[in-house]
Amino acid sequence: MVVRQVQRRRAIAQLRAMDDDQLRDIGIERSQIRQAVSGFTDRDLGLPRADEQRSTAPHGTTGGLAA
């Protein structure tokens, strides 16, 4: 999923922007950033669960499909 990859890249960038003391406070070293982010769940990345995703079609329509 493209959105998931974008969120992972953002998380990596945010962690890389932290100084070493901040990283140590959250329990990781700079060399562990990529590995730590690879273990993040969709929830950790701020992504909605599949059952929370809503259709993009307005309520009461079929999104352009014949009913």
C-alpha positions as a printed NumPy array, in Angstrom:
array([[  0.   ,   0.   ,   0.   ],
       [  1.466,   3.321,  -1.075],
       [  0.016,   5.252,   1.864],
       [  1.681,   2.863,   4.296],
       [  5.076,   3.409,   2.635],
       [  4.641,   7.183,   2.749],
       [  3.781,   7.04 ,   6.446],
       [  6.802,   4.826,   7.154],
       [  9.083,   7.308,   5.359],
       [  7.594,  10.158,   7.389],
       [  8.144,   8.252,  10.628],
       [ 11.755,   7.554,   9.666],
       [ 12.291,  11.233,   8.838],
       [ 10.785,  12.33 ,  12.157],
       [ 12.96 ,   9.933,  14.121],
       [ 16.09 ,  10.938,  12.2  ],
       [ 15.336,  14.57 ,  13.069],
       [ 15.551,  13.74 ,  16.797],
       [ 18.833,  14.092,  18.629],
       [ 20.512,  11.068,  20.184],
       [ 19.235,  11.884,  23.693],
       [ 15.63 ,  11.984,  22.469],
       [ 16.052,   8.672,  20.671],
       [ 17.582,   7.138,  23.781],
       [ 14.587,   8.393,  25.8  ],
       [ 12.248,   6.358,  23.593],
       [ 14.52 ,   3.34 ,  23.713],
       [ 16.177,   3.248,  20.307],
       [ 19.538,   4.154,  18.84 ],
       [ 19.995,   5.973,  15.558],
       [ 21.155,   2.751,  13.883],
       [ 17.84 ,   1.091,  14.847],
       [ 15.454,   3.646,  13.325],
       [ 14.635,   1.761,  10.124],
       [ 14.224,  -1.524,  12.009],
       [ 12.009,   0.113,  14.622],
       [  9.728,   1.684,  12.001],
       [  9.446,  -1.604,  10.099],
       [  7.838,  -3.045,  13.223],
       [  5.198,  -0.307,  13.437],
       [  1.601,  -1.39 ,  12.96 ],
       [ -0.873,   0.528,  10.803],
       [ -2.243,   2.006,  14.021],
       [  1.26 ,   3.188,  15.003],
       [  1.468,   4.873,  11.594],
       [ -1.896,   6.581,  12.073],
       [ -3.628,   4.556,   9.376],
       [ -7.3  ,   3.593,   9.774],
       [ -8.254,  -0.047,  10.134],
       [ -9.855,  -1.635,   7.077],
       [-13.281,  -1.612,   8.761],
       [-12.889,   2.107,   9.557],
       [-12.244,   3.125,   5.967],
       [-15.208,   4.778,   4.355],
       [-16.331,   4.695,   0.791],
       [-15.509,   7.798,  -1.215],
       [-18.963,   7.734,  -2.804],
       [-21.465,  10.121,  -1.198],
       [-24.095,   8.49 ,   1.012],
       [-26.952,   7.082,  -0.994],
       [-25.044,   6.824,  -4.273],
       [-23.323,   3.949,  -5.952],
       [-20.228,   5.89 ,  -6.918],
       [-21.227,   6.048, -10.575],
       [-22.12 ,   2.366, -10.841],
       [-25.528,   1.274, -12.043],
       [-27.752,   0.207,  -9.193]])
